[in-house]
Amino acid sequence: MRNGKILELSAKMLIPMLVFCSFWVLLRGHNAAGGGFEGALIGSVAFSLSLLAFGLERTKAFLPFDPRSLIGIGLLVALGSALFPVYRGLGFFRGLWVEVQIPWVGGYVLGTPQLFDVGVYLVVVGSLMIIIFSLWED
């Protein structure tokens, strides 16, 4: 079944905006409303829209990875954010921050809570992609 040109054109315009908003919510989540879970839900909407507009084969061909690998990588990242402070002689899940100088932007503070949010993001996106793809195939 062929979808309409309006849906395809709308998807081509909306998917990049949804992905950008997904990363924006992820990155601002530790200091304001948002985070890994909310950002992953927005990112999964982009994949759902891609499925509706372009179909399963084209959406899977666009992905350079298997969604199941995101779950494992996300769990390792989240575990690493919890264990890194232990390696430094602090408690489990203790927050550590470092200021990074970014050219043309200035100083940016990165911390283990943000690393944990990235892990949650990867786990949720991977899980939702598997669920969405499975529902679409049936």
Secondary structure, 3 states (H helix, E strand, C coil): CCCCHHHHHHHHHHHHHHHHHHHHHHHHCCCCCCCHHHHHHHHHHHHHHHHHHHCHHHHHHHCCCCHHHHHHHHHHHHHHHHHHHHHCCCCCCCCCEEEEEECCCEEEEEEHHHHHHHHHHHHHHHHHHHHHHHHHHC
